[in-house]
Amino acid sequence: MNNAVFLGLLDYLPRAFPPPLREQLSGRARILGADIDGTNWRASAGLLSQAEVVFSTWGMPVMDADFLACARNLRSVFYAAGSVKGFATPEAYERGINISSAWAANAIPVAEYTVATVLLSLKRFWHFCQSTRETKSFRKERPVPGGYRTKVGLVSLGAVGKLVARKLGGFELDLLAHDPFADPEGAQELGVSLVTLEDLFARCDVVSLHTPWLPETENLVNGRLLRSMKEGATLVNTSRGAVINEPELCEVLAERPDLTAILDVTYPEPPPPESPLYTLSNVLLTPHIAGSMGGEIARMGRWMTDEYFRFLDGLPLKHSVSRGMLAKMA
């Protein structure tokens, strides 16, 4: 049996790995001691030095030279959360440590949030809520795109973007996407038309961002693109705040009260108190809630428990994040 530890933020470890999962894991792993606080892992260096396997979630320590010198027997990390960029290092990959992540499980609630937001945006739900409150009347403004043969644009067809496309495929919408890495045949199977970024912003009633934050994507969405959006269009961002040039976004939204921005992420996060994002009437901010919350966190632990069993049984891993993959992921 592998020596294993639970390592991460103490508030989240029991949610990611609740008792039923821990009971299953304890049948095929030797769990060492109590949960280890990822913010103070050195206090449990003795346990960590014996661990061959780490079960983690948010709060996984950076796998730098100090950590790896302590975790000298570590063979695999099963991360019940999303992006591993905050802790995965070249040194860890050079050591041959497998890093598996539940990023695909975390994509499920993000896609659900996005689909719900897109469908309401096609009715200009957010705009009419604000307008009704301000005017104390039911104003029948136009345009209202509705959900029949209207165009929805997805920026990036990664795990979340593909899942959003599949879910929206059940509605009578025209789906456009921009992704320089997308396979045309795969996009066709999703029912998505690949277009330029400029074309997507100019033609779509809702634009939803799913691109990872990379040097090439920082400030990808700028004032020029935003000014080209259709009257009454909506921008949704559940990816990373830095992919939008936020000062230019605020300028355009002040000029164009017909546009709406729904932002679950910002840069920085949260915005500073003086940010216009708090006061612009056509901005809706949510505090990074699209990803896994509540019982959804246990789904990620379930996926990593199953991944560990594949690891033990010598089966191909489904959720291993290679060093090459990391360069294109959020």
Secondary structure, DSSP 8 states (H G I E B T S, - for coil): -EEEEEEE-TTTHHHHS-HHHHHHHHTTEEE-SS-EEGGGGGGGHHHHHH-SEEEE-TT-----HHHHHHSTT--EEEESSS--TTT--HHHHHTT-EEEE-HHHHHHHHHHHHHHHHHHHTTTHHHHHHHHHHHSS----S----SSS-EEEEE--SHHHHHHHHHHTTSS-EEEEE-TT--HHHHHHHTEEE--HHHHHHH-SEEEE-----TTTTT-B-HHHHHTS-TT-EEEE-S-GGGB-HHHHHHHHHH-TT-EEEES--SSSS--TT-GGGT-TTEEE--S-SS--TTHHHHHHHHHHHHHHHHHTT---SSB--HHHHTT--
